[in-house]
């Protein structure tokens, strides 16, 4: 990705995004990030790096954020497997039956001790 700046967003757009984050998610997190000079906007993630949408500067991700611990960001093999699975099945509705849910429950039940029905209660149904 190099050290050059890549397509930085306007200051106005960056400020609006940070404002929206503060209003709808956490103003405290915005203050925390700004105090530590970590008020960067992750964009264009690839492998071990990402580009700050605010400045256009490329960074190496030393946090190894959740979901990229072992594979890197936007790993083509993982993205391909994800897309292939999405073509076959979606999340569905929790309260309705589906073959993938039943197969998963059967597999987990075979691995876990005890009464498997205690693990697969639909929605907010109380479990005795």
N, CA, C and O atoms as a GROMACS GRO file, in nm:
protein
  512
    1UNK      N    1   0.081  -0.118   0.000
    1UNK     CA    2   0.000   0.000   0.000
    1UNK      C    3   0.087   0.126   0.000
    1UNK      O    4   0.041   0.232  -0.040
    2UNK      N    5   0.208   0.114   0.044
    2UNK     CA    6   0.301   0.225   0.038
    2UNK      C    7   0.269   0.337   0.135
    2UNK      O    8   0.171   0.329   0.210
    3UNK      N    9   0.351   0.440   0.133
    3UNK     CA   10   0.335   0.550   0.227
    3UNK      C   11   0.254   0.665   0.168
    3UNK      O   12   0.222   0.760   0.239
    4UNK      N   13   0.219   0.658   0.040
    4UNK     CA   14   0.146   0.770  -0.020
    4UNK      C   15   0.002   0.773   0.029
    4UNK      O   16  -0.052   0.672   0.074
    5UNK      N   17  -0.057   0.890   0.018
    5UNK     CA   18  -0.196   0.908   0.060
    5UNK      C   19  -0.288   0.860  -0.051
    5UNK      O   20  -0.264   0.888  -0.168
    6UNK      N   21  -0.393   0.788  -0.013
    6UNK     CA   22  -0.483   0.728  -0.110
    6UNK      C   23  -0.626   0.779  -0.091
    6UNK      O   24  -0.694   0.740   0.004
    7UNK      N   25  -0.671   0.864  -0.180
    7UNK     CA   26  -0.812   0.907  -0.185
    7UNK      C   27  -0.870   0.943  -0.049
    7UNK      O   28  -0.965   0.879  -0.005
    8UNK      N   29  -0.818   1.043   0.016
    8UNK     CA   30  -0.870   1.086   0.145
    8UNK      C   31  -1.010   1.144   0.129
    8UNK      O   32  -1.040   1.209   0.029
    9UNK      N   33  -1.096   1.121   0.229
    9UNK     CA   34  -1.230   1.180   0.227
    9UNK      C   35  -1.220   1.325   0.272
    9UNK      O   36  -1.122   1.365   0.335
   10UNK      N   37  -1.320   1.402   0.240
   10UNK     CA   38  -1.319   1.543   0.277
   10UNK      C   39  -1.332   1.556   0.429
   10UNK      O   40  -1.387   1.468   0.495
   11UNK      N   41  -1.280   1.666   0.482
   11UNK     CA   42  -1.291   1.693   0.625
   11UNK      C   43  -1.438   1.701   0.665
   11UNK      O   44  -1.476   1.657   0.774
   12UNK      N   45  -1.521   1.758   0.578
   12UNK     CA   46  -1.664   1.770   0.606
   12UNK      C   47  -1.728   1.633   0.623
   12UNK      O   48  -1.805   1.610   0.716
   13UNK      N   49  -1.696   1.540   0.531
   13UNK     CA   50  -1.753   1.405   0.538
   13UNK      C   51  -1.703   1.333   0.662
   13UNK      O   52  -1.781   1.269   0.732
   14UNK      N   53  -1.573   1.343   0.692
   14UNK     CA   54  -1.515   1.281   0.811
   14UNK      C   55  -1.583   1.333   0.936
   14UNK      O   56  -1.619   1.256   1.025
   15UNK      N   57  -1.600   1.465   0.945
   15UNK     CA   58  -1.664   1.525   1.062
   15UNK      C   59  -1.808   1.477   1.078
   15UNK      O   60  -1.854   1.452   1.190
   16UNK      N   61  -1.880   1.464   0.966
   16UNK     CA   62  -2.018   1.417   0.972
   16UNK      C   63  -2.024   1.271   1.020
   16UNK      O   64  -2.110   1.236   1.100
   17UNK      N   65  -1.933   1.187   0.972
   17UNK     CA   66  -1.930   1.046   1.015
   17UNK      C   67  -1.900   1.037   1.164
   17UNK      O   68  -1.966   0.961   1.236
   18UNK      N   69  -1.802   1.114   1.211
   18UNK     CA   70  -1.769   1.111   1.353
   18UNK      C   71  -1.885   1.165   1.437
   18UNK      O   72  -1.912   1.114   1.546
   19UNK      N   73  -1.953   1.267   1.387
   19UNK     CA   74  -2.068   1.323   1.458
   19UNK      C   75  -2.178   1.217   1.470
   19UNK      O   76  -2.234   1.198   1.578
   20UNK      N   77  -2.207   1.148   1.360
   20UNK     CA   78  -2.310   1.044   1.361
   20UNK      C   79  -2.273   0.931   1.455
   20UNK      O   80  -2.358   0.880   1.529
   21UNK      N   81  -2.145   0.890   1.454
   21UNK     CA   82  -2.099   0.784   1.544
   21UNK      C   83  -2.121   0.828   1.689
   21UNK      O   84  -2.173   0.752   1.770
   22UNK      N   85  -2.082   0.951   1.720
   22UNK     CA   86  -2.099   1.003   1.855
   22UNK      C   87  -2.243   1.011   1.898
   22UNK      O   88  -2.275   0.980   2.013
   23UNK      N   89  -2.331   1.052   1.808
   23UNK     CA   90  -2.473   1.065   1.842
   23UNK      C   91  -2.543   0.930   1.856
   23UNK      O   92  -2.632   0.915   1.940
   24UNK      N   93  -2.504   0.833   1.776
   24UNK     CA   94  -2.579   0.708   1.770
   24UNK      C   95  -2.507   0.588   1.833
   24UNK      O   96  -2.570   0.486   1.859
   25UNK      N   97  -2.378   0.600   1.858
   25UNK     CA   98  -2.306   0.487   1.915
   25UNK      C   99  -2.237   0.527   2.045
   25UNK      O  100  -2.276   0.480   2.152
   26UNK      N  101  -2.135   0.614   2.038
   26UNK     CA  102  -2.064   0.649   2.162
   26UNK      C  103  -1.982   0.776   2.146
   26UNK      O  104  -1.879   0.777   2.077
   27UNK      N  105  -2.026   0.882   2.208
   27UNK     CA  106  -1.948   1.006   2.210
   27UNK      C  107  -1.821   0.986   2.292
   27UNK      O  108  -1.717   1.043   2.261
   28UNK      N  109  -1.830   0.905   2.397
   28UNK     CA  110  -1.712   0.875   2.479
   28UNK      C  111  -1.602   0.809   2.399
   28UNK      O  112  -1.485   0.839   2.419
   29UNK      N  113  -1.638   0.718   2.310
   29UNK     CA  114  -1.537   0.652   2.228
   29UNK      C  115  -1.471   0.752   2.133
   29UNK      O  116  -1.350   0.744   2.109
   30UNK      N  117  -1.548   0.843   2.079
   30UNK     CA  118  -1.490   0.948   1.993
   30UNK      C  119  -1.388   1.029   2.072
   30UNK      O  120  -1.277   1.052   2.023
   31UNK      N  121  -1.425   1.073   2.193
   31UNK     CA  122  -1.331   1.151   2.276
   31UNK      C  123  -1.206   1.070   2.308
   31UNK      O  124  -1.094   1.122   2.301
   32UNK      N  125  -1.224   0.943   2.342
   32UNK     CA  126  -1.111   0.854   2.374
   32UNK      C  127  -1.016   0.841   2.254
   32UNK      O  128  -0.895   0.855   2.268
   33UNK      N  129  -1.072   0.815   2.137
   33UNK     CA  130  -0.990   0.797   2.018
   33UNK      C  131  -0.916   0.926   1.981
   33UNK      O  132  -0.799   0.923   1.944
   34UNK      N  133  -0.986   1.038   1.991
   34UNK     CA  134  -0.922   1.165   1.957
   34UNK      C  135  -0.810   1.199   2.056
   34UNK      O  136  -0.706   1.251   2.016
   35UNK      N  137  -0.831   1.169   2.184
   35UNK     CA  138  -0.728   1.197   2.284
   35UNK      C  139  -0.602   1.117   2.258
   35UNK      O  140  -0.491   1.164   2.284
   36UNK      N  141  -0.617   0.996   2.204
   36UNK     CA  142  -0.501   0.911   2.175
   36UNK      C  143  -0.454   0.922   2.031
   36UNK      O  144  -0.370   0.843   1.987
   37UNK      N  145  -0.506   1.019   1.958
   37UNK     CA  146  -0.472   1.038   1.816
   37UNK      C  147  -0.500   0.911   1.734
   37UNK      O  148  -0.426   0.877   1.642
   38UNK      N  149  -0.608   0.844   1.772
   38UNK     CA  150  -0.650   0.724   1.701
   38UNK      C  151  -0.783   0.746   1.628
   38UNK      O  152  -0.854   0.650   1.597
   39UNK      N  153  -0.816   0.871   1.602
   39UNK     CA  154  -0.941   0.903   1.535
   39UNK      C  155  -0.924   0.885   1.384
   39UNK      O  156  -0.929   0.980   1.306
   40UNK      N  157  -0.905   0.761   1.346
   40UNK     CA  158  -0.887   0.725   1.206
   40UNK      C  159  -1.006   0.643   1.160
   40UNK      O  160  -1.074   0.580   1.242
   41UNK      N  161  -1.032   0.643   1.033
   41UNK     CA  162  -1.146   0.576   0.974
   41UNK      C  163  -1.094   0.462   0.886
   41UNK      O  164  -1.036   0.485   0.781
   42UNK      N  165  -1.117   0.339   0.931
   42UNK     CA  166  -1.070   0.225   0.853
   42UNK      C  167  -1.149   0.213   0.723
   42UNK      O  168  -1.272   0.202   0.724
   43UNK      N  169  -1.077   0.215   0.613
   43UNK     CA  170  -1.138   0.191   0.482
   43UNK      C  171  -1.039   0.105   0.402
   43UNK      O  172  -0.926   0.086   0.445
   44UNK      N  173  -1.082   0.056   0.291
   44UNK     CA  174  -0.998  -0.022   0.199
   44UNK      C  175  -0.909  -0.120   0.273
   44UNK      O  176  -0.786  -0.108   0.269
   45UNK      N  177  -0.971  -0.217   0.340
   45UNK     CA  178  -0.899  -0.319   0.416
   45UNK      C  179  -0.849  -0.428   0.323
   45UNK      O  180  -0.923  -0.476   0.237
   46UNK      N  181  -0.725  -0.467   0.341
   46UNK     CA  182  -0.669  -0.574   0.256
   46UNK      C  183  -0.547  -0.633   0.327
   46UNK      O  184  -0.456  -0.560   0.365
   47UNK      N  185  -0.546  -0.764   0.345
   47UNK     CA  186  -0.434  -0.833   0.408
   47UNK      C  187  -0.408  -0.782   0.548
   47UNK      O  188  -0.495  -0.792   0.635
   48UNK      N  189  -0.290  -0.728   0.572
   48UNK     CA  190  -0.255  -0.677   0.706
   48UNK      C  191  -0.270  -0.527   0.716
   48UNK      O  192  -0.228  -0.468   0.815
   49UNK      N  193  -0.330  -0.463   0.617
   49UNK     CA  194  -0.332  -0.317   0.614
   49UNK      C  195  -0.472  -0.262   0.589
   49UNK      O  196  -0.563  -0.334   0.548
   50UNK      N  197  -0.484  -0.132   0.616
   50UNK     CA  198  -0.604  -0.058   0.582
   50UNK      C  199  -0.564   0.086   0.554
   50UNK      O  200  -0.453   0.128   0.588
   51UNK      N  201  -0.653   0.160   0.492
   51UNK     CA  202  -0.629   0.300   0.460
   51UNK      C  203  -0.720   0.385   0.549
   51UNK      O  204  -0.838   0.355   0.565
   52UNK      N  205  -0.664   0.491   0.607
   52UNK     CA  206  -0.743   0.586   0.684
   52UNK      C  207  -0.820   0.673   0.587
   52UNK      O  208  -0.762   0.748   0.510
   53UNK      N  209  -0.953   0.662   0.591
   53UNK     CA  210  -1.037   0.740   0.501
   53UNK      C  211  -1.026   0.888   0.525
   53UNK      O  212  -1.057   0.968   0.436
   54UNK      N  213  -0.984   0.927   0.645
   54UNK     CA  214  -0.973   1.069   0.678
   54UNK      C  215  -0.850   1.131   0.613
   54UNK      O  216  -0.860   1.238   0.552
   55UNK      N  217  -0.736   1.065   0.625
   55UNK     CA  218  -0.612   1.123   0.574
   55UNK      C  219  -0.564   1.060   0.444
   55UNK      O  220  -0.484   1.119   0.372
   56UNK      N  221  -0.613   0.938   0.413
   56UNK     CA  222  -0.565   0.866   0.297
   56UNK      C  223  -0.437   0.790   0.324
   56UNK      O  224  -0.381   0.728   0.233
   57UNK      N  225  -0.388   0.794   0.447
   57UNK     CA  226  -0.263   0.727   0.483
   57UNK      C  227  -0.287   0.577   0.506
   57UNK      O  228  -0.387   0.538   0.567
   58UNK      N  229  -0.194   0.494   0.457
   58UNK     CA  230  -0.204   0.350   0.475
   58UNK      C  231  -0.140   0.310   0.608
   58UNK      O  232  -0.037   0.365   0.647
   59UNK      N  233  -0.203   0.215   0.678
   59UNK     CA  234  -0.155   0.165   0.807
   59UNK      C  235  -0.144   0.013   0.803
   59UNK      O  236  -0.219  -0.054   0.733
   60UNK      N  237  -0.049  -0.039   0.879
   60UNK     CA  238  -0.043  -0.183   0.905
   60UNK      C  239  -0.125  -0.207   1.031
   60UNK      O  240  -0.106  -0.138   1.131
   61UNK      N  241  -0.215  -0.302   1.027
   61UNK     CA  242  -0.304  -0.332   1.139
   61UNK      C  243  -0.230  -0.415   1.243
   61UNK      O  244  -0.214  -0.536   1.225
   62UNK      N  245  -0.186  -0.353   1.349
   62UNK     CA  246  -0.117  -0.426   1.456
   62UNK      C  247  -0.214  -0.472   1.565
   62UNK      O  248  -0.173  -0.537   1.661
   63UNK      N  249  -0.343  -0.439   1.550
   63UNK     CA  250  -0.443  -0.485   1.645
   63UNK      C  251  -0.488  -0.627   1.614
   63UNK      O  252  -0.534  -0.698   1.703
   64UNK      N  253  -0.476  -0.670   1.489
   64UNK     CA  254  -0.530  -0.799   1.445
   64UNK      C  255  -0.675  -0.812   1.489
   64UNK      O  256  -0.711  -0.904   1.563
   65UNK      N  257  -0.755  -0.722   1.444
   65UNK     CA  258  -0.896  -0.715   1.485
   65UNK      C  259  -0.968  -0.848   1.469
   65UNK      O  260  -0.929  -0.933   1.388
   66UNK      N  261  -1.073  -0.864   1.547
   66UNK     CA  262  -1.153  -0.986   1.542
   66UNK      C  263  -1.194  -1.013   1.398
   66UNK      O  264  -1.234  -0.921   1.326
   67UNK      N  265  -1.186  -1.134   1.357
   67UNK     CA  266  -1.222  -1.170   1.221
   67UNK      C  267  -1.106  -1.168   1.125
   67UNK      O  268  -1.119  -1.215   1.012
   68UNK      N  269  -0.993  -1.116   1.166
   68UNK     CA  270  -0.876  -1.117   1.077
   68UNK      C  271  -0.752  -1.168   1.148
   68UNK      O  272  -0.640  -1.146   1.103
   69UNK      N  273  -0.772  -1.238   1.262
   69UNK     CA  274  -0.658  -1.286   1.340
   69UNK      C  275  -0.561  -1.368   1.256
   69UNK      O  276  -0.441  -1.342   1.257
   70UNK      N  277  -0.612  -1.466   1.185
   70UNK     CA  278  -0.524  -1.560   1.114
   70UNK      C  279  -0.529  -1.548   0.962
   70UNK      O  280  -0.444  -1.605   0.894
   71UNK      N  281  -0.626  -1.476   0.910
   71UNK     CA  282  -0.645  -1.478   0.765
   71UNK      C  283  -0.615  -1.345   0.698
   71UNK      O  284  -0.599  -1.341   0.576
   72UNK      N  285  -0.608  -1.238   0.773
   72UNK     CA  286  -0.591  -1.106   0.713
   72UNK      C  287  -0.725  -1.049   0.671
   72UNK      O  288  -0.826  -1.119   0.671
   73UNK      N  289  -0.723  -0.923   0.635
   73UNK     CA  290  -0.846  -0.856   0.595
   73UNK      C  291  -0.878  -0.888   0.450
   73UNK      O  292  -0.789  -0.890   0.365
   74UNK      N  293  -1.004  -0.914   0.423
   74UNK     CA  294  -1.055  -0.939   0.287
   74UNK      C  295  -0.981  -1.052   0.217
   74UNK      O  296  -0.956  -1.046   0.097
   75UNK      N  297  -0.946  -1.155   0.292
   75UNK     CA  298  -0.880  -1.271   0.236
   75UNK      C  299  -0.970  -1.332   0.128
   75UNK      O  300  -1.085  -1.368   0.156
   76UNK      N  301  -0.918  -1.344   0.007
   76UNK     CA  302  -1.000  -1.388  -0.108
   76UNK      C  303  -1.061  -1.526  -0.085
   76UNK      O  304  -1.175  -1.550  -0.125
   77UNK      N  305  -0.988  -1.617  -0.021
   77UNK     CA  306  -1.040  -1.752   0.003
   77UNK      C  307  -1.156  -1.747   0.103
   77UNK      O  308  -1.257  -1.816   0.084
   78UNK      N  309  -1.142  -1.668   0.208
   78UNK     CA  310  -1.249  -1.656   0.309
   78UNK      C  311  -1.371  -1.586   0.249
   78UNK      O  312  -1.484  -1.630   0.269
   79UNK      N  313  -1.348  -1.478   0.175
   79UNK     CA  314  -1.460  -1.406   0.112
   79UNK      C  315  -1.532  -1.499   0.014
   79UNK      O  316  -1.655  -1.500   0.008
   80UNK      N  317  -1.457  -1.578  -0.062
   80UNK     CA  318  -1.518  -1.672  -0.155
   80UNK      C  319  -1.604  -1.777  -0.085
   80UNK      O  320  -1.714  -1.808  -0.129
   81UNK      N  321  -1.552  -1.831   0.026
   81UNK     CA  322  -1.627  -1.932   0.102
   81UNK      C  323  -1.753  -1.870   0.163
   81UNK      O  324  -1.859  -1.932   0.165
   82UNK      N  325  -1.740  -1.747   0.212
   82UNK     CA  326  -1.855  -1.677   0.269
   82UNK      C  327  -1.963  -1.656   0.164
   82UNK      O  328  -2.081  -1.681   0.189
   83UNK      N  329  -1.923  -1.609   0.047
   83UNK     CA  330  -2.019  -1.584  -0.062
   83UNK      C  331  -2.084  -1.714  -0.109
   83UNK      O  332  -2.204  -1.716  -0.138
   84UNK      N  333  -2.005  -1.820  -0.118
   84UNK     CA  334  -2.061  -1.950  -0.160
   84UNK      C  335  -2.166  -1.997  -0.060
   84UNK      O  336  -2.270  -2.049  -0.100
   85UNK      N  337  -2.138  -1.980   0.069
   85UNK     CA  338  -2.235  -2.020   0.171
   85UNK      C  339  -2.359  -1.933   0.165
   85UNK      O  340  -2.471  -1.982   0.179
   86UNK      N  341  -2.341  -1.803   0.144
   86UNK     CA  342  -2.455  -1.712   0.135
   86UNK      C  343  -2.545  -1.747   0.016
   86UNK      O  344  -2.666  -1.724   0.022
   87UNK      N  345  -2.488  -1.803  -0.091
   87UNK     CA  346  -2.567  -1.846  -0.206
   87UNK      C  347  -2.654  -1.967  -0.172
   87UNK      O  348  -2.760  -1.986  -0.231
   88UNK      N  349  -2.609  -2.049  -0.076
   88UNK     CA  350  -2.681  -2.171  -0.038
   88UNK      C  351  -2.782  -2.149   0.074
   88UNK      O  352  -2.886  -2.213   0.078
   89UNK      N  353  -2.750  -2.057   0.166
   89UNK     CA  354  -2.832  -2.044   0.285
   89UNK      C  355  -2.817  -1.905   0.344
   89UNK      O  356  -2.708  -1.846   0.341
   90UNK      N  357  -2.925  -1.853   0.398
   90UNK     CA  358  -2.914  -1.727   0.470
   90UNK      C  359  -2.941  -1.754   0.618
   90UNK      O  360  -2.954  -1.870   0.659
   91UNK      N  361  -2.950  -1.649   0.696
   91UNK     CA  362  -2.972  -1.668   0.839
   91UNK      C  363  -3.112  -1.721   0.868
   91UNK      O  364  -3.131  -1.791   0.967
   92UNK      N  365  -3.208  -1.689   0.785
   92UNK     CA  366  -3.343  -1.738   0.806
   92UNK      C  367  -3.409  -1.672   0.925
   92UNK      O  368  -3.355  -1.578   0.983
   93UNK      N  369  -3.525  -1.722   0.961
   93UNK     CA  370  -3.601  -1.673   1.075
   93UNK      C  371  -3.580  -1.768   1.191
   93UNK      O  372  -3.600  -1.888   1.176
   94UNK      N  373  -3.540  -1.717   1.308
   94UNK     CA  374  -3.508  -1.805   1.421
   94UNK      C  375  -3.619  -1.900   1.463
   94UNK      O  376  -3.591  -2.012   1.506
   95UNK      N  377  -3.744  -1.858   1.451
   95UNK     CA  378  -3.853  -1.941   1.501
   95UNK      C  379  -3.905  -2.043   1.401
   95UNK      O  380  -3.989  -2.126   1.438
   96UNK      N  381  -3.859  -2.042   1.276
   96UNK     CA  382  -3.904  -2.138   1.177
   96UNK      C  383  -3.800  -2.248   1.157
   96UNK      O  384  -3.682  -2.229   1.185
   97UNK      N  385  -3.847  -2.361   1.108
   97UNK     CA  386  -3.759  -2.475   1.087
   97UNK      C  387  -3.678  -2.460   0.958
   97UNK      O  388  -3.724  -2.401   0.861
   98UNK      N  389  -3.556  -2.514   0.960
   98UNK     CA  390  -3.477  -2.524   0.838
   98UNK      C  391  -3.382  -2.640   0.853
   98UNK      O  392  -3.338  -2.672   0.964
   99UNK      N  393  -3.349  -2.704   0.742
   99UNK     CA  394  -3.257  -2.818   0.744
   99UNK      C  395  -3.120  -2.779   0.800
   99UNK      O  396  -3.067  -2.854   0.882
  100UNK      N  397  -3.059  -2.665   0.759
  100UNK     CA  398  -2.929  -2.631   0.816
  100UNK      C  399  -2.931  -2.615   0.969
  100UNK      O  400  -2.836  -2.655   1.035
  101UNK      N  401  -3.038  -2.557   1.025
  101UNK     CA  402  -3.046  -2.542   1.171
  101UNK      C  403  -3.056  -2.678   1.238
  101UNK      O  404  -2.993  -2.702   1.342
  102UNK      N  405  -3.135  -2.768   1.180
  102UNK     CA  406  -3.151  -2.902   1.238
  102UNK      C  407  -3.019  -2.978   1.230
  102UNK      O  408  -2.980  -3.044   1.326
  103UNK      N  409  -2.950  -2.968   1.116
  103UNK     CA  410  -2.821  -3.037   1.102
  103UNK      C  411  -2.718  -2.984   1.203
  103UNK      O  412  -2.642  -3.061   1.262
  104UNK      N  413  -2.716  -2.851   1.222
  104UNK     CA  414  -2.624  -2.793   1.319
  104UNK      C  415  -2.659  -2.839   1.460
  104UNK      O  416  -2.570  -2.878   1.536
  105UNK      N  417  -2.786  -2.837   1.495
  105UNK     CA  418  -2.827  -2.881   1.628
  105UNK      C  419  -2.791  -3.027   1.651
  105UNK      O  420  -2.743  -3.063   1.758
  106UNK      N  421  -2.812  -3.112   1.550
  106UNK     CA  422  -2.778  -3.254   1.560
  106UNK      C  423  -2.628  -3.271   1.584
  106UNK      O  424  -2.587  -3.349   1.670
  107UNK      N  425  -2.546  -3.199   1.509
  107UNK     CA  426  -2.401  -3.208   1.522
  107UNK      C  427  -2.356  -3.159   1.660
  107UNK      O  428  -2.276  -3.226   1.727
  108UNK      N  429  -2.407  -3.044   1.703
  108UNK     CA  430  -2.369  -2.992   1.835
  108UNK      C  431  -2.415  -3.084   1.946
  108UNK      O  432  -2.345  -3.103   2.046
  109UNK      N  433  -2.534  -3.143   1.931
  109UNK     CA  434  -2.586  -3.236   2.032
  109UNK      C  435  -2.499  -3.359   2.044
  109UNK      O  436  -2.482  -3.414   2.153
  110UNK      N  437  -2.442  -3.402   1.932
  110UNK     CA  438  -2.356  -3.521   1.936
  110UNK      C  439  -2.224  -3.493   2.007
  110UNK      O  440  -2.157  -3.585   2.055
  111UNK      N  441  -2.186  -3.365   2.012
  111UNK     CA  442  -2.058  -3.328   2.073
  111UNK      C  443  -2.073  -3.284   2.218
  111UNK      O  444  -1.978  -3.296   2.296
  112UNK      N  445  -2.190  -3.233   2.255
  112UNK     CA  446  -2.209  -3.175   2.388
  112UNK      C  447  -2.279  -3.274   2.480
  112UNK      O  448  -2.367  -3.349   2.437
  113UNK      N  449  -2.240  -3.275   2.607
  113UNK     CA  450  -2.306  -3.364   2.703
  113UNK      C  451  -2.440  -3.306   2.748
  113UNK      O  452  -2.467  -3.188   2.729
  114UNK      N  453  -2.524  -3.390   2.807
  114UNK     CA  454  -2.648  -3.343   2.866
  114UNK      C  455  -2.763  -3.336   2.768
  114UNK      O  456  -2.757  -3.390   2.657
  115UNK      N  457  -2.869  -3.268   2.811
  115UNK     CA  458  -2.992  -3.256   2.734
  115UNK      C  459  -2.977  -3.149   2.627
  115UNK      O  460  -2.968  -3.031   2.659
  116UNK      N  461  -2.972  -3.189   2.500
  116UNK     CA  462  -2.948  -3.092   2.392
  116UNK      C  463  -3.061  -2.990   2.375
  116UNK      O  464  -3.037  -2.881   2.324
  117UNK      N  465  -3.182  -3.023   2.417
  117UNK     CA  466  -3.292  -2.929   2.398
  117UNK      C  467  -3.273  -2.804   2.483
  117UNK      O  468  -3.334  -2.701   2.455
  118UNK      N  469  -3.191  -2.811   2.585
  118UNK     CA  470  -3.165  -2.694   2.669
  118UNK      C  471  -3.079  -2.592   2.596
  118UNK      O  472  -3.075  -2.475   2.635
  119UNK      N  473  -3.011  -2.633   2.491
  119UNK     CA  474  -2.924  -2.542   2.415
  119UNK      C  475  -2.993  -2.478   2.297
  119UNK      O  476  -2.944  -2.377   2.246
  120UNK      N  477  -3.102  -2.532   2.252
  120UNK     CA  478  -3.161  -2.489   2.126
  120UNK      C  479  -3.303  -2.435   2.142
  120UNK      O  480  -3.387  -2.456   2.054
  121UNK      N  481  -3.330  -2.369   2.251
  121UNK     CA  482  -3.461  -2.311   2.273
  121UNK      C  483  -3.484  -2.194   2.178
  121UNK      O  484  -3.395  -2.109   2.165
  122UNK      N  485  -3.600  -2.187   2.111
  122UNK     CA  486  -3.624  -2.074   2.022
  122UNK      C  487  -3.649  -1.944   2.098
  122UNK      O  488  -3.722  -1.942   2.197
  123UNK      N  489  -3.589  -1.839   2.053
  123UNK     CA  490  -3.612  -1.701   2.100
  123UNK      C  491  -3.610  -1.688   2.251
  123UNK      O  492  -3.513  -1.728   2.316
  124UNK      N  493  -3.718  -1.634   2.309
  124UNK     CA  494  -3.720  -1.600   2.450
  124UNK      C  495  -3.793  -1.704   2.534
  124UNK      O  496  -3.835  -1.676   2.646
  125UNK      N  497  -3.808  -1.824   2.481
  125UNK     CA  498  -3.874  -1.928   2.554
  125UNK      C  499  -3.795  -1.963   2.681
  125UNK      O  500  -3.674  -1.985   2.673
  126UNK      N  501  -3.861  -1.970   2.797
  126UNK     CA  502  -3.786  -2.003   2.920
  126UNK      C  503  -3.738  -2.147   2.916
  126UNK      O  504  -3.807  -2.236   2.866
  127UNK      N  505  -3.620  -2.168   2.970
  127UNK     CA  506  -3.562  -2.303   2.976
  127UNK      C  507  -3.564  -2.348   3.121
  127UNK      O  508  -3.509  -2.280   3.208
  128UNK      N  509  -3.628  -2.463   3.148
  128UNK     CA  510  -3.636  -2.511   3.289
  128UNK      C  511  -3.500  -2.550   3.344
  128UNK      O  512  -3.489  -2.592   3.459
   0.00000   0.00000   0.00000
